[in-house]
Amino acid sequence: TFIQIVPTVYTNVRGGTIYSNQFSVTEHFRSSQSGLYVPGVFFFYDISPIKVTFTEKHMSFLHFITNVCAIVGGIFTVSGIVDSAIYHGQKAIRKKTQLDKFS
């Protein structure tokens, strides 16, 4: 079993800090039917040299408005693409029905 430990610091909006660790576990199993391996449970610890820092921050009102505008713009773009696809699809079907090629 390999256990990786990553030191973590979490700072909330009010300035409170929590020092913690994140753990990642990888488990390997090997059968010892052939008798070549010694049975046992082995733990390998790997303490990461990198520290993860999470910091909460308030979003400014201008940043919030920019995000809302980006979402609205994306909705208009996708709806325009769908509308165009439906329009051109109907136009092609009408053209084929007028030529009696649509069955």
PDB file as gemmi writes it, atoms N, CA and C in Angstrom:
CRYST1    1.000    1.000    1.000  90.00  90.00  90.00 P 1                      
ATOM      1  N   THR A   1       0.843  -1.165   0.000  1.00  0.00           N  
ATOM      2  CA  THR A   1       0.000   0.000   0.000  1.00  0.00           C  
ATOM      3  C   THR A   1       0.894   1.235   0.000  1.00  0.00           C  
ATOM      4  N   PHE A   2       0.645   2.121  -0.945  1.00  0.00           N  
ATOM      5  CA  PHE A   2       1.382   3.379  -1.031  1.00  0.00           C  
ATOM      6  C   PHE A   2       0.496   4.496  -0.492  1.00  0.00           C  
ATOM      7  N   ILE A   3       1.000   5.256   0.434  1.00  0.00           N  
ATOM      8  CA  ILE A   3       0.254   6.358   1.033  1.00  0.00           C  
ATOM      9  C   ILE A   3       1.016   7.642   0.739  1.00  0.00           C  
ATOM     10  N   GLN A   4       0.350   8.555   0.022  1.00  0.00           N  
ATOM     11  CA  GLN A   4       0.967   9.849  -0.274  1.00  0.00           C  
ATOM     12  C   GLN A   4       0.287  10.911   0.589  1.00  0.00           C  
ATOM     13  N   ILE A   5       1.101  11.714   1.253  1.00  0.00           N  
ATOM     14  CA  ILE A   5       0.606  12.749   2.153  1.00  0.00           C  
ATOM     15  C   ILE A   5       1.008  14.104   1.594  1.00  0.00           C  
ATOM     16  N   VAL A   6       0.004  14.993   1.419  1.00  0.00           N  
ATOM     17  CA  VAL A   6       0.251  16.334   0.891  1.00  0.00           C  
ATOM     18  C   VAL A   6      -0.161  17.344   1.960  1.00  0.00           C  
ATOM     19  N   PRO A   7       0.776  18.134   2.469  1.00  0.00           N  
ATOM     20  CA  PRO A   7       0.423  19.170   3.447  1.00  0.00           C  
ATOM     21  C   PRO A   7      -0.504  20.208   2.815  1.00  0.00           C  
ATOM     22  N   THR A   8      -1.529  20.625   3.563  1.00  0.00           N  
ATOM     23  CA  THR A   8      -2.529  21.543   3.039  1.00  0.00           C  
ATOM     24  C   THR A   8      -2.816  22.633   4.055  1.00  0.00           C  
ATOM     25  N   VAL A   9      -2.937  23.860   3.566  1.00  0.00           N  
ATOM     26  CA  VAL A   9      -3.308  24.997   4.401  1.00  0.00           C  
ATOM     27  C   VAL A   9      -4.569  25.599   3.816  1.00  0.00           C  
ATOM     28  N   TYR A  10      -5.619  25.726   4.619  1.00  0.00           N  
ATOM     29  CA  TYR A  10      -6.890  26.299   4.194  1.00  0.00           C  
ATOM     30  C   TYR A  10      -7.126  27.586   4.976  1.00  0.00           C  
ATOM     31  N   THR A  11      -7.315  28.685   4.245  1.00  0.00           N  
ATOM     32  CA  THR A  11      -7.586  29.974   4.881  1.00  0.00           C  
ATOM     33  C   THR A  11      -8.959  30.452   4.426  1.00  0.00           C  
ATOM     34  N   ASN A  12      -9.873  30.658   5.371  1.00  0.00           N  
ATOM     35  CA  ASN A  12     -11.214  31.103   5.004  1.00  0.00           C  
ATOM     36  C   ASN A  12     -11.269  32.617   4.857  1.00  0.00           C  
ATOM     37  N   VAL A  13     -12.454  33.130   4.523  1.00  0.00           N  
ATOM     38  CA  VAL A  13     -12.626  34.557   4.234  1.00  0.00           C  
ATOM     39  C   VAL A  13     -12.323  35.408   5.469  1.00  0.00           C  
ATOM     40  N   ARG A  14     -12.640  34.908   6.638  1.00  0.00           N  
ATOM     41  CA  ARG A  14     -12.447  35.682   7.871  1.00  0.00           C  
ATOM     42  C   ARG A  14     -11.010  35.647   8.371  1.00  0.00           C  
ATOM     43  N   GLY A  15     -10.131  34.899   7.701  1.00  0.00           N  
ATOM     44  CA  GLY A  15      -8.726  34.862   8.089  1.00  0.00           C  
ATOM     45  C   GLY A  15      -8.343  33.674   8.935  1.00  0.00           C  
ATOM     46  N   GLY A  16      -9.312  32.808   9.261  1.00  0.00           N  
ATOM     47  CA  GLY A  16      -8.999  31.603  10.029  1.00  0.00           C  
ATOM     48  C   GLY A  16      -8.208  30.621   9.181  1.00  0.00           C  
ATOM     49  N   THR A  17      -7.182  30.039   9.761  1.00  0.00           N  
ATOM     50  CA  THR A  17      -6.309  29.128   9.029  1.00  0.00           C  
ATOM     51  C   THR A  17      -6.388  27.738   9.637  1.00  0.00           C  
ATOM     52  N   ILE A  18      -6.507  26.736   8.767  1.00  0.00           N  
ATOM     53  CA  ILE A  18      -6.524  25.340   9.190  1.00  0.00           C  
ATOM     54  C   ILE A  18      -5.365  24.631   8.499  1.00  0.00           C  
ATOM     55  N   TYR A  19      -4.500  24.022   9.297  1.00  0.00           N  
ATOM     56  CA  TYR A  19      -3.391  23.241   8.760  1.00  0.00           C  
ATOM     57  C   TYR A  19      -3.818  21.772   8.774  1.00  0.00           C  
ATOM     58  N   SER A  20      -3.740  21.151   7.618  1.00  0.00           N  
ATOM     59  CA  SER A  20      -4.216  19.786   7.488  1.00  0.00           C  
ATOM     60  C   SER A  20      -3.347  19.031   6.495  1.00  0.00           C  
ATOM     61  N   ASN A  21      -3.749  17.813   6.182  1.00  0.00           N  
ATOM     62  CA  ASN A  21      -3.062  16.995   5.184  1.00  0.00           C  
ATOM     63  C   ASN A  21      -4.098  16.325   4.298  1.00  0.00           C  
ATOM     64  N   GLN A  22      -3.729  16.122   3.038  1.00  0.00           N  
ATOM     65  CA  GLN A  22      -4.549  15.332   2.129  1.00  0.00           C  
ATOM     66  C   GLN A  22      -3.845  14.001   1.941  1.00  0.00           C  
ATOM     67  N   PHE A  23      -4.633  12.932   1.910  1.00  0.00           N  
ATOM     68  CA  PHE A  23      -4.066  11.599   1.804  1.00  0.00           C  
ATOM     69  C   PHE A  23      -4.534  10.934   0.519  1.00  0.00           C  
ATOM     70  N   SER A  24      -3.633  10.233  -0.130  1.00  0.00           N  
ATOM     71  CA  SER A  24      -3.945   9.466  -1.319  1.00  0.00           C  
ATOM     72  C   SER A  24      -3.394   8.061  -1.105  1.00  0.00           C  
ATOM     73  N   VAL A  25      -4.237   7.058  -1.310  1.00  0.00           N  
ATOM     74  CA  VAL A  25      -3.838   5.678  -1.050  1.00  0.00           C  
ATOM     75  C   VAL A  25      -3.950   4.873  -2.340  1.00  0.00           C  
ATOM     76  N   THR A  26      -2.901   4.129  -2.647  1.00  0.00           N  
ATOM     77  CA  THR A  26      -2.902   3.204  -3.774  1.00  0.00           C  
ATOM     78  C   THR A  26      -2.596   1.821  -3.230  1.00  0.00           C  
ATOM     79  N   GLU A  27      -3.468   0.884  -3.543  1.00  0.00           N  
ATOM     80  CA  GLU A  27      -3.311  -0.460  -3.002  1.00  0.00           C  
ATOM     81  C   GLU A  27      -2.959  -1.432  -4.119  1.00  0.00           C  
ATOM     82  N   HIS A  28      -1.974  -2.268  -3.863  1.00  0.00           N  
ATOM     83  CA  HIS A  28      -1.563  -3.303  -4.810  1.00  0.00           C  
ATOM     84  C   HIS A  28      -1.671  -4.655  -4.123  1.00  0.00           C  
ATOM     85  N   PHE A  29      -2.126  -5.627  -4.893  1.00  0.00           N  
ATOM     86  CA  PHE A  29      -2.251  -6.987  -4.366  1.00  0.00           C  
ATOM     87  C   PHE A  29      -1.464  -7.924  -5.256  1.00  0.00           C  
ATOM     88  N   ARG A  30      -0.682  -8.793  -4.635  1.00  0.00           N  
ATOM     89  CA  ARG A  30       0.103  -9.752  -5.395  1.00  0.00           C  
ATOM     90  C   ARG A  30      -0.104 -11.124  -4.759  1.00  0.00           C  
ATOM     91  N   SER A  31      -0.488 -12.079  -5.563  1.00  0.00           N  
ATOM     92  CA  SER A  31      -0.722 -13.428  -5.068  1.00  0.00           C  
ATOM     93  C   SER A  31       0.612 -14.125  -4.831  1.00  0.00           C  
ATOM     94  N   SER A  32       0.696 -14.874  -3.749  1.00  0.00           N  
ATOM     95  CA  SER A  32       1.938 -15.592  -3.443  1.00  0.00           C  
ATOM     96  C   SER A  32       1.753 -17.089  -3.629  1.00  0.00           C  
ATOM     97  N   GLN A  33       1.013 -17.483  -4.635  1.00  0.00           N  
ATOM     98  CA  GLN A  33       0.757 -18.906  -4.878  1.00  0.00           C  
ATOM     99  C   GLN A  33       2.036 -19.644  -5.284  1.00  0.00           C  
ATOM    100  N   SER A  34       2.921 -18.951  -5.988  1.00  0.00           N  
ATOM    101  CA  SER A  34       4.137 -19.624  -6.447  1.00  0.00           C  
ATOM    102  C   SER A  34       5.171 -19.787  -5.333  1.00  0.00           C  
ATOM    103  N   GLY A  35       4.990 -19.095  -4.230  1.00  0.00           N  
ATOM    104  CA  GLY A  35       5.917 -19.212  -3.114  1.00  0.00           C  
ATOM    105  C   GLY A  35       7.151 -18.331  -3.249  1.00  0.00           C  
ATOM    106  N   LEU A  36       7.206 -17.479  -4.267  1.00  0.00           N  
ATOM    107  CA  LEU A  36       8.372 -16.621  -4.475  1.00  0.00           C  
ATOM    108  C   LEU A  36       8.334 -15.372  -3.595  1.00  0.00           C  
ATOM    109  N   TYR A  37       7.157 -14.999  -3.140  1.00  0.00           N  
ATOM    110  CA  TYR A  37       7.008 -13.757  -2.384  1.00  0.00           C  
ATOM    111  C   TYR A  37       6.752 -14.053  -0.917  1.00  0.00           C  
ATOM    112  N   VAL A  38       7.264 -13.184  -0.080  1.00  0.00           N  
ATOM    113  CA  VAL A  38       7.039 -13.295   1.351  1.00  0.00           C  
ATOM    114  C   VAL A  38       5.698 -12.637   1.662  1.00  0.00           C  
ATOM    115  N   PRO A  39       4.780 -13.343   2.309  1.00  0.00           N  
ATOM    116  CA  PRO A  39       3.495 -12.727   2.628  1.00  0.00           C  
ATOM    117  C   PRO A  39       3.672 -11.648   3.691  1.00  0.00           C  
ATOM    118  N   GLY A  40       2.885 -10.598   3.576  1.00  0.00           N  
ATOM    119  CA  GLY A  40       2.961  -9.521   4.550  1.00  0.00           C  
ATOM    120  C   GLY A  40       2.204  -8.310   4.086  1.00  0.00           C  
ATOM    121  N   VAL A  41       2.122  -7.335   4.966  1.00  0.00           N  
ATOM    122  CA  VAL A  41       1.481  -6.062   4.662  1.00  0.00           C  
ATOM    123  C   VAL A  41       2.567  -4.996   4.752  1.00  0.00           C  
ATOM    124  N   PHE A  42       2.731  -4.252   3.665  1.00  0.00           N  
ATOM    125  CA  PHE A  42       3.779  -3.246   3.612  1.00  0.00           C  
ATOM    126  C   PHE A  42       3.159  -1.878   3.334  1.00  0.00           C  
ATOM    127  N   PHE A  43       3.584  -0.876   4.082  1.00  0.00           N  
ATOM    128  CA  PHE A  43       3.115   0.491   3.886  1.00  0.00           C  
ATOM    129  C   PHE A  43       4.308   1.350   3.499  1.00  0.00           C  
ATOM    130  N   PHE A  44       4.161   2.106   2.407  1.00  0.00           N  
ATOM    131  CA  PHE A  44       5.193   3.025   1.966  1.00  0.00           C  
ATOM    132  C   PHE A  44       4.621   4.434   2.035  1.00  0.00           C  
ATOM    133  N   TYR A  45       5.228   5.279   2.853  1.00  0.00           N  
ATOM    134  CA  TYR A  45       4.769   6.654   3.011  1.00  0.00           C  
ATOM    135  C   TYR A  45       5.584   7.564   2.107  1.00  0.00           C  
ATOM    136  N   ASP A  46       4.883   8.447   1.405  1.00  0.00           N  
ATOM    137  CA  ASP A  46       5.542   9.433   0.549  1.00  0.00           C  
ATOM    138  C   ASP A  46       5.003  10.800   0.944  1.00  0.00           C  
ATOM    139  N   ILE A  47       5.814  11.569   1.633  1.00  0.00           N  
ATOM    140  CA  ILE A  47       5.394  12.916   2.032  1.00  0.00           C  
ATOM    141  C   ILE A  47       5.796  13.863   0.914  1.00  0.00           C  
ATOM    142  N   SER A  48       4.807  14.529   0.332  1.00  0.00           N  
ATOM    143  CA  SER A  48       5.038  15.391  -0.823  1.00  0.00           C  
ATOM    144  C   SER A  48       5.793  16.652  -0.425  1.00  0.00           C  
ATOM    145  N   PRO A  49       6.764  17.077  -1.240  1.00  0.00           N  
ATOM    146  CA  PRO A  49       7.498  18.305  -0.946  1.00  0.00           C  
ATOM    147  C   PRO A  49       6.715  19.554  -1.341  1.00  0.00           C  
ATOM    148  N   ILE A  50       5.541  19.363  -1.922  1.00  0.00           N  
ATOM    149  CA  ILE A  50       4.718  20.493  -2.369  1.00  0.00           C  
ATOM    150  C   ILE A  50       3.569  20.684  -1.384  1.00  0.00           C  
ATOM    151  N   LYS A  51       3.310  21.936  -0.998  1.00  0.00           N  
ATOM    152  CA  LYS A  51       2.221  22.245  -0.092  1.00  0.00           C  
ATOM    153  C   LYS A  51       1.082  22.863  -0.887  1.00  0.00           C  
ATOM    154  N   VAL A  52      -0.146  22.437  -0.623  1.00  0.00           N  
ATOM    155  CA  VAL A  52      -1.328  22.985  -1.281  1.00  0.00           C  
ATOM    156  C   VAL A  52      -1.923  24.038  -0.359  1.00  0.00           C  
ATOM    157  N   THR A  53      -2.223  25.211  -0.925  1.00  0.00           N  
ATOM    158  CA  THR A  53      -2.809  26.291  -0.147  1.00  0.00           C  
ATOM    159  C   THR A  53      -4.129  26.710  -0.780  1.00  0.00           C  
ATOM    160  N   PHE A  54      -5.218  26.605  -0.026  1.00  0.00           N  
ATOM    161  CA  PHE A  54      -6.525  27.074  -0.454  1.00  0.00           C  
ATOM    162  C   PHE A  54      -6.822  28.364   0.290  1.00  0.00           C  
ATOM    163  N   THR A  55      -7.193  29.399  -0.447  1.00  0.00           N  
ATOM    164  CA  THR A  55      -7.531  30.676   0.172  1.00  0.00           C  
ATOM    165  C   THR A  55      -8.870  31.154  -0.381  1.00  0.00           C  
ATOM    166  N   GLU A  56      -9.840  31.342   0.495  1.00  0.00           N  
ATOM    167  CA  GLU A  56     -11.136  31.863   0.073  1.00  0.00           C  
ATOM    168  C   GLU A  56     -11.044  33.375  -0.061  1.00  0.00           C  
ATOM    169  N   LYS A  57     -11.646  33.893  -1.118  1.00  0.00           N  
ATOM    170  CA  LYS A  57     -11.687  35.341  -1.312  1.00  0.00           C  
ATOM    171  C   LYS A  57     -13.073  35.717  -1.801  1.00  0.00           C  
ATOM    172  N   HIS A  58     -13.494  36.920  -1.438  1.00  0.00           N  
ATOM    173  CA  HIS A  58     -14.757  37.436  -1.955  1.00  0.00           C  
ATOM    174  C   HIS A  58     -14.565  37.846  -3.403  1.00  0.00           C  
ATOM    175  N   MET A  59     -15.585  37.578  -4.218  1.00  0.00           N  
ATOM    176  CA  MET A  59     -15.545  37.978  -5.614  1.00  0.00           C  
ATOM    177  C   MET A  59     -16.061  39.421  -5.699  1.00  0.00           C  
ATOM    178  N   SER A  60     -15.347  40.261  -6.439  1.00  0.00           N  
ATOM    179  CA  SER A  60     -15.793  41.641  -6.577  1.00  0.00           C  
ATOM    180  C   SER A  60     -17.054  41.687  -7.428  1.00  0.00           C  
ATOM    181  N   PHE A  61     -17.819  42.765  -7.287  1.00  0.00           N  
ATOM    182  CA  PHE A  61     -19.069  42.903  -8.026  1.00  0.00           C  
ATOM    183  C   PHE A  61     -18.807  42.966  -9.524  1.00  0.00           C  
ATOM    184  N   LEU A  62     -17.739  43.631  -9.939  1.00  0.00           N  
ATOM    185  CA  LEU A  62     -17.405  43.724 -11.359  1.00  0.00           C  
ATOM    186  C   LEU A  62     -17.072  42.345 -11.931  1.00  0.00           C  
ATOM    187  N   HIS A  63     -16.375  41.524 -11.165  1.00  0.00           N  
ATOM    188  CA  HIS A  63     -16.064  40.166 -11.598  1.00  0.00           C  
ATOM    189  C   HIS A  63     -17.347  39.337 -11.724  1.00  0.00           C  
ATOM    190  N   PHE A  64     -18.274  39.525 -10.790  1.00  0.00           N  
ATOM    191  CA  PHE A  64     -19.556  38.819 -10.843  1.00  0.00           C  
ATOM    192  C   PHE A  64     -20.336  39.219 -12.092  1.00  0.00           C  
ATOM    193  N   ILE A  65     -20.384  40.523 -12.401  1.00  0.00           N  
ATOM    194  CA  ILE A  65     -21.103  40.993 -13.592  1.00  0.00           C  
ATOM    195  C   ILE A  65     -20.447  40.447 -14.861  1.00  0.00           C  
ATOM    196  N   THR A  66     -19.127  40.386 -14.886  1.00  0.00           N  
ATOM    197  CA  THR A  66     -18.418  39.830 -16.046  1.00  0.00           C  
ATOM    198  C   THR A  66     -18.773  38.363 -16.244  1.00  0.00           C  
ATOM    199  N   ASN A  67     -18.833  37.595 -15.170  1.00  0.00           N  
ATOM    200  CA  ASN A  67     -19.221  36.192 -15.268  1.00  0.00           C  
ATOM    201  C   ASN A  67     -20.650  36.023 -15.761  1.00  0.00           C  
ATOM    202  N   VAL A  68     -21.560  36.848 -15.276  1.00  0.00           N  
ATOM    203  CA  VAL A  68     -22.956  36.780 -15.720  1.00  0.00           C  
ATOM    204  C   VAL A  68     -23.054  37.113 -17.207  1.00  0.00           C  
ATOM    205  N   CYS A  69     -22.339  38.144 -17.650  1.00  0.00           N  
ATOM    206  CA  CYS A  69     -22.357  38.509 -19.073  1.00  0.00           C  
ATOM    207  C   CYS A  69     -21.780  37.389 -19.937  1.00  0.00           C  
ATOM    208  N   ALA A  70     -20.738  36.715 -19.462  1.00  0.00           N  
ATOM    209  CA  ALA A  70     -20.149  35.605 -20.208  1.00  0.00           C  
ATOM    210  C   ALA A  70     -21.138  34.452 -20.334  1.00  0.00           C  
ATOM    211  N   ILE A  71     -21.873  34.170 -19.281  1.00  0.00           N  
ATOM    212  CA  ILE A  71     -22.871  33.093 -19.316  1.00  0.00           C  
ATOM    213  C   ILE A  71     -24.007  33.445 -20.268  1.00  0.00           C  
ATOM    214  N   VAL A  72     -24.508  34.668 -20.175  1.00  0.00           N  
ATOM    215  CA  VAL A  72     -25.596  35.099 -21.061  1.00  0.00           C  
ATOM    216  C   VAL A  72     -25.126  35.088 -22.517  1.00  0.00           C  
ATOM    217  N   GLY A  73     -23.923  35.552 -22.783  1.00  0.00           N  
ATOM    218  CA  GLY A  73     -23.379  35.531 -24.142  1.00  0.00           C  
ATOM    219  C   GLY A  73     -23.242  34.119 -24.672  1.00  0.00           C  
ATOM    220  N   GLY A  74     -22.814  33.196 -23.839  1.00  0.00           N  
ATOM    221  CA  GLY A  74     -22.708  31.798 -24.244  1.00  0.00           C  
ATOM    222  C   GLY A  74     -24.064  31.192 -24.561  1.00  0.00           C  
ATOM    223  N   ILE A  75     -25.073  31.540 -23.767  1.00  0.00           N  
ATOM    224  CA  ILE A  75     -26.428  31.047 -24.031  1.00  0.00           C  
ATOM    225  C   ILE A  75     -26.937  31.575 -25.366  1.00  0.00           C  
ATOM    226  N   PHE A  76     -26.724  32.859 -25.636  1.00  0.00           N  
ATOM    227  CA  PHE A  76     -27.157  33.434 -26.923  1.00  0.00           C  
ATOM    228  C   PHE A  76     -26.413  32.784 -28.091  1.00  0.00           C  
ATOM    229  N   THR A  77     -25.135  32.511 -27.933  1.00  0.00           N  
ATOM    230  CA  THR A  77     -24.361  31.880 -29.004  1.00  0.00           C  
ATOM    231  C   THR A  77     -24.865  30.481 -29.307  1.00  0.00           C  
ATOM    232  N   VAL A  78     -25.059  29.681 -28.280  1.00  0.00           N  
ATOM    233  CA  VAL A  78     -25.533  28.311 -28.481  1.00  0.00           C  
ATOM    234  C   VAL A  78     -26.944  28.311 -29.058  1.00  0.00           C  
ATOM    235  N   SER A  79     -27.813  29.191 -28.567  1.00  0.00           N  
ATOM    236  CA  SER A  79     -29.176  29.238 -29.112  1.00  0.00           C  
ATOM    237  C   SER A  79     -29.155  29.690 -30.569  1.00  0.00           C  
ATOM    238  N   GLY A  80     -28.249  30.579 -30.951  1.00  0.00           N  
ATOM    239  CA  GLY A  80     -28.119  30.999 -32.346  1.00  0.00           C  
ATOM    240  C   GLY A  80     -27.662  29.850 -33.236  1.00  0.00           C  
ATOM    241  N   ILE A  81     -26.735  29.038 -32.749  1.00  0.00           N  
ATOM    242  CA  ILE A  81     -26.266  27.883 -33.523  1.00  0.00           C  
ATOM    243  C   ILE A  81     -27.391  26.869 -33.702  1.00  0.00           C  
ATOM    244  N   VAL A  82     -28.131  26.595 -32.638  1.00  0.00           N  
ATOM    245  CA  VAL A  82     -29.249  25.649 -32.722  1.00  0.00           C  
ATOM    246  C   VAL A  82     -30.324  26.184 -33.660  1.00  0.00           C  
ATOM    247  N   ASP A  83     -30.655  27.470 -33.554  1.00  0.00           N  
ATOM    248  CA  ASP A  83     -31.662  28.072 -34.428  1.00  0.00           C  
ATOM    249  C   ASP A  83     -31.239  27.990 -35.891  1.00  0.00           C  
ATOM    250  N   SER A  84     -29.979  28.270 -36.170  1.00  0.00           N  
ATOM    251  CA  SER A  84     -29.472  28.202 -37.537  1.00  0.00           C  
ATOM    252  C   SER A  84     -29.528  26.774 -38.081  1.00  0.00           C  
ATOM    253  N   ALA A  85     -29.179  25.794 -37.249  1.00  0.00           N  
ATOM    254  CA  ALA A  85     -29.229  24.399 -37.684  1.00  0.00           C  
ATOM    255  C   ALA A  85     -30.655  23.966 -37.977  1.00  0.00           C  
ATOM    256  N   ILE A  86     -31.600  24.363 -37.140  1.00  0.00           N  
ATOM    257  CA  ILE A  86     -33.007  24.018 -37.374  1.00  0.00           C  
ATOM    258  C   ILE A  86     -33.519  24.701 -38.641  1.00  0.00           C  
ATOM    259  N   TYR A  87     -33.201  25.979 -38.829  1.00  0.00           N  
ATOM    260  CA  TYR A  87     -33.657  26.719 -40.007  1.00  0.00           C  
ATOM    261  C   TYR A  87     -33.132  26.091 -41.294  1.00  0.00           C  
ATOM    262  N   HIS A  88     -31.840  25.816 -41.348  1.00  0.00           N  
ATOM    263  CA  HIS A  88     -31.257  25.243 -42.565  1.00  0.00           C  
ATOM    264  C   HIS A  88     -31.737  23.803 -42.788  1.00  0.00           C  
ATOM    265  N   GLY A  89     -31.983  23.061 -41.709  1.00  0.00           N  
ATOM    266  CA  GLY A  89     -32.527  21.713 -41.839  1.00  0.00           C  
ATOM    267  C   GLY A  89     -33.929  21.727 -42.420  1.00  0.00           C  
ATOM    268  N   GLN A  90     -34.768  22.637 -41.907  1.00  0.00           N  
ATOM    269  CA  GLN A  90     -36.130  22.758 -42.446  1.00  0.00           C  
ATOM    270  C   GLN A  90     -36.103  23.223 -43.898  1.00  0.00           C  
ATOM    271  N   LYS A  91     -35.206  24.131 -44.211  1.00  0.00           N  
ATOM    272  CA  LYS A  91     -35.088  24.638 -45.582  1.00  0.00           C  
ATOM    273  C   LYS A  91     -34.701  23.513 -46.543  1.00  0.00           C  
ATOM    274  N   ALA A  92     -33.782  22.645 -46.139  1.00  0.00           N  
ATOM    275  CA  ALA A  92     -33.360  21.531 -46.984  1.00  0.00           C  
ATOM    276  C   ALA A  92     -34.492  20.524 -47.156  1.00  0.00           C  
ATOM    277  N   ILE A  93     -35.251  20.261 -46.085  1.00  0.00           N  
ATOM    278  CA  ILE A  93     -36.364  19.319 -46.178  1.00  0.00           C  
ATOM    279  C   ILE A  93     -37.457  19.877 -47.092  1.00  0.00           C  
ATOM    280  N   ARG A  94     -37.766  21.177 -46.968  1.00  0.00           N  
ATOM    281  CA  ARG A  94     -38.780  21.794 -47.847  1.00  0.00           C  
ATOM    282  C   ARG A  94     -38.355  21.712 -49.309  1.00  0.00           C  
ATOM    283  N   LYS A  95     -37.086  21.948 -49.568  1.00  0.00           N  
ATOM    284  CA  LYS A  95     -36.589  21.903 -50.948  1.00  0.00           C  
ATOM    285  C   LYS A  95     -36.727  20.500 -51.520  1.00  0.00           C  
ATOM    286  N   LYS A  96     -36.428  19.477 -50.705  1.00  0.00           N  
ATOM    287  CA  LYS A  96     -36.543  18.097 -51.176  1.00  0.00           C  
ATOM    288  C   LYS A  96     -37.997  17.696 -51.371  1.00  0.00           C  
ATOM    289  N   THR A  97     -38.884  18.170 -50.500  1.00  0.00           N  
ATOM    290  CA  THR A  97     -40.300  17.831 -50.676  1.00  0.00           C  
ATOM    291  C   THR A  97     -40.882  18.515 -51.901  1.00  0.00           C  
ATOM    292  N   GLN A  98     -40.417  19.690 -52.226  1.00  0.00           N  
ATOM    293  CA  GLN A  98     -40.892  20.377 -53.429  1.00  0.00           C  
ATOM    294  C   GLN A  98     -40.426  19.668 -54.679  1.00  0.00           C  
ATOM    295  N   LEU A  99     -39.295  19.014 -54.629  1.00  0.00           N  
ATOM    296  CA  LEU A  99     -38.765  18.272 -55.773  1.00  0.00           C  
ATOM    297  C   LEU A  99     -39.209  16.811 -55.760  1.00  0.00           C  
ATOM    298  N   ASP A 100     -40.066  16.453 -54.794  1.00  0.00           N  
ATOM    299  CA  ASP A 100     -40.571  15.080 -54.610  1.00  0.00           C  
ATOM    300  C   ASP A 100     -39.450  14.067 -54.448  1.00  0.00           C  
ATOM    301  N   LYS A 101     -38.370  14.453 -53.784  1.00  0.00           N  
ATOM    302  CA  LYS A 101     -37.276  13.531 -53.536  1.00  0.00           C  
ATOM    303  C   LYS A 101     -37.275  13.040 -52.087  1.00  0.00           C  
ATOM    304  N   PHE A 102     -38.125  13.602 -51.295  1.00  0.00           N  
ATOM    305  CA  PHE A 102     -38.172  13.218 -49.883  1.00  0.00           C  
ATOM    306  C   PHE A 102     -39.239  12.138 -49.712  1.00  0.00           C  
ATOM    307  N   SER A 103     -38.873  11.018 -49.140  1.00  0.00           N  
ATOM    308  CA  SER A 103     -39.854   9.945 -49.004  1.00  0.00           C  
ATOM    309  C   SER A 103     -40.266   9.779 -47.568  1.00  0.00           C  
TER     310      SER A 103                                                      
END                                                                             
